[in-house]
């Protein structure tokens, strides 16, 4: 979102007036970004046009872009038997066109249960840290948002990405131990 200010609670004495903190507009400007990353770093990212959503066509195009970038940035992942892609069962990911594209690109998919952000490294690690990085910031243009996103990527140390991926088996085990209960 362009405006990432957070409203917070206040401790007040009995006779003290609260500080004014306006509610955020429910129709804030937003900019959607898709991110493809591995334990070594960001492979590909792209910003969606306002009002555009992820369709099977868009997803397949991004798969092609990601694979082109992966071949340049991390050729050893492309040259292994089959790169593994962790993705959920959202409609664009499960469409026939996407399944065909995944087979064409020789990508093995590692699925996770739907509506389980505690089991998706992009949700519990990447975007959670991005949200913390952007917290309290206000942007006046899409370009400023894109620059802040790039600043976030550039500010991550090399271990940031591997930490997110390496936490995945621990999160899965925690889910199994809690009989598939949501825990984060």
C-alpha positions as CSV (number, residue, x, y, z in Angstrom):
1,X,0.0,0.0,0.0
2,X,1.1,3.5,-0.6
3,X,0.3,4.4,3.0
4,X,1.7,2.0,5.5
5,X,1.1,4.0,8.7
6,X,-0.2,1.9,11.6
7,X,-2.8,3.0,14.1
8,X,-1.8,2.2,17.6
9,X,-3.4,2.0,21.1
10,X,-2.8,4.7,23.6
11,X,-2.5,4.7,27.4
12,X,-4.4,7.7,28.9
13,X,-5.0,9.1,32.3
14,X,-8.7,9.5,33.2
15,X,-8.8,13.2,32.3
16,X,-6.5,13.1,29.3
17,X,-7.9,13.4,25.8
18,X,-6.7,10.9,23.2
19,X,-4.5,12.0,20.4
20,X,-6.3,12.2,17.0
21,X,-5.3,9.4,14.6
22,X,-7.5,9.2,11.5
23,X,-8.6,5.9,10.1
24,X,-6.9,5.0,6.9
25,X,-9.0,5.2,3.7
26,X,-10.5,1.8,2.9
27,X,-9.8,2.4,-0.8
28,X,-6.1,3.0,-0.5
29,X,-3.8,2.8,-3.5
30,X,-2.1,-0.5,-3.7
31,X,0.6,-1.9,-5.9
32,X,0.8,-5.7,-6.3
33,X,4.2,-7.4,-6.7
34,X,5.0,-11.0,-7.5
35,X,8.3,-12.4,-6.2
36,X,10.1,-15.5,-7.2
37,X,13.0,-16.4,-4.9
38,X,15.3,-19.2,-3.8
39,X,17.6,-19.7,-0.9
40,X,20.2,-17.6,-2.8
41,X,18.0,-14.6,-3.3
42,X,15.4,-13.0,-5.6
43,X,15.2,-14.6,-9.0
44,X,12.5,-12.4,-10.5
45,X,9.9,-9.9,-9.4
46,X,7.4,-7.9,-11.3
47,X,4.8,-5.3,-10.4
48,X,1.3,-5.7,-11.7
49,X,-0.6,-2.9,-13.4
50,X,-3.3,-1.3,-11.2
51,X,-6.4,-3.4,-11.5
52,X,-4.6,-6.3,-13.0
53,X,-4.8,-9.7,-11.3
54,X,-3.0,-13.0,-11.6
55,X,-4.5,-15.1,-14.3
56,X,-3.2,-18.4,-15.8
57,X,-1.8,-16.3,-18.8
58,X,0.0,-13.9,-16.4
59,X,1.3,-16.7,-14.3
60,X,2.6,-18.7,-17.3
61,X,4.4,-15.6,-18.6
62,X,6.0,-15.0,-15.2
63,X,7.1,-18.6,-15.1
64,X,8.9,-18.1,-18.4
65,X,10.5,-14.9,-17.1
66,X,11.5,-16.6,-13.8
67,X,13.1,-19.5,-15.7
68,X,15.1,-17.1,-18.0
69,X,16.3,-15.2,-14.9
70,X,17.0,-18.5,-13.0
71,X,19.2,-19.8,-15.9
72,X,21.3,-16.6,-15.7
73,X,21.4,-16.1,-11.9
74,X,21.5,-19.8,-10.7
75,X,22.2,-22.1,-13.6
76,X,23.0,-25.0,-11.3
77,X,19.3,-25.0,-10.2
78,X,18.1,-25.2,-13.8
79,X,20.6,-27.9,-14.7
80,X,19.6,-30.2,-11.9
81,X,17.1,-33.0,-12.8
82,X,14.0,-30.9,-12.1
83,X,13.9,-27.6,-10.2
84,X,11.3,-27.7,-7.5
85,X,8.7,-24.9,-7.3
86,X,6.7,-24.5,-4.1
87,X,3.3,-23.1,-5.0
88,X,-0.3,-23.3,-3.7
89,X,-3.4,-24.4,-5.4
90,X,-4.8,-21.0,-6.3
91,X,-6.8,-21.1,-9.6
92,X,-4.1,-19.6,-11.8
93,X,-1.6,-22.2,-10.4
94,X,-3.9,-25.1,-11.0
95,X,-5.3,-24.2,-14.4
96,X,-4.7,-26.6,-17.3
97,X,-2.6,-24.0,-19.1
98,X,-0.3,-23.7,-16.0
99,X,0.0,-27.4,-15.5
100,X,1.1,-27.7,-19.1
101,X,3.6,-24.9,-18.7
102,X,5.1,-26.5,-15.6
103,X,5.5,-29.8,-17.5
104,X,7.0,-27.9,-20.5
105,X,9.5,-26.2,-18.2
106,X,10.2,-29.5,-16.3
107,X,9.4,-28.0,-12.9
108,X,8.5,-30.3,-10.1
109,X,5.8,-28.7,-7.8
110,X,5.8,-29.0,-4.1
111,X,2.3,-28.2,-3.0
112,X,1.1,-27.0,0.3
113,X,-2.4,-26.9,1.9
114,X,-4.6,-24.0,0.8
115,X,-5.0,-21.0,3.1
116,X,-1.8,-21.9,5.0
117,X,0.4,-18.8,5.2
118,X,2.3,-20.4,8.0
119,X,3.6,-23.0,5.5
120,X,4.5,-20.6,2.7
121,X,8.0,-19.0,3.0
122,X,6.9,-16.1,0.9
123,X,4.1,-15.3,3.4
124,X,5.8,-16.1,6.8
125,X,9.2,-14.9,5.8
126,X,9.6,-12.6,2.8
127,X,6.4,-10.5,2.9
128,X,6.3,-10.4,6.7
129,X,9.8,-8.8,6.6
130,X,8.8,-6.6,3.7
131,X,5.8,-5.4,5.7
132,X,8.0,-4.6,8.7
133,X,10.4,-2.7,6.5
134,X,7.6,-0.6,4.9
135,X,5.8,-0.1,8.2
136,X,5.1,3.6,8.9
137,X,6.2,4.7,5.4
138,X,4.1,6.7,3.1
139,X,4.6,6.9,-0.7
140,X,3.4,9.4,-3.2
141,X,3.9,7.4,-6.3
142,X,4.2,3.8,-7.7
143,X,7.8,4.6,-8.5
144,X,8.5,5.4,-4.9
145,X,7.0,2.1,-3.8
146,X,9.1,0.2,-6.4
147,X,12.2,2.0,-5.2
148,X,11.4,1.1,-1.6
149,X,10.9,-2.6,-2.6
150,X,14.3,-2.6,-4.4
151,X,15.8,-1.0,-1.2
152,X,14.3,-3.8,0.8
153,X,15.8,-6.5,-1.5
154,X,19.2,-4.7,-1.5
155,X,19.3,-4.5,2.3
156,X,18.9,-8.2,2.9
157,X,22.0,-10.1,4.0
158,X,22.9,-13.3,2.1
159,X,21.5,-15.5,4.9
160,X,18.0,-13.9,4.8
161,X,16.7,-16.0,1.9
162,X,18.3,-19.3,3.0
163,X,16.8,-18.8,6.5
164,X,13.3,-18.5,5.1
165,X,13.7,-21.7,3.0
166,X,15.4,-23.6,5.8
167,X,12.5,-22.9,8.2
168,X,10.1,-24.7,5.9
169,X,10.7,-28.3,7.2
170,X,10.4,-27.0,10.8
171,X,7.1,-25.3,10.0
172,X,5.8,-28.4,8.3
173,X,6.7,-30.6,11.3
174,X,5.0,-28.1,13.6
175,X,1.9,-28.3,11.5
176,X,2.0,-32.1,11.6
177,X,2.5,-32.1,15.4
178,X,-0.5,-29.7,15.7
179,X,-2.7,-32.0,13.5
180,X,-2.8,-29.4,10.7
181,X,-3.9,-26.6,13.0
182,X,-3.1,-23.0,12.0
183,X,-0.4,-21.8,14.4
184,X,1.2,-18.5,13.2
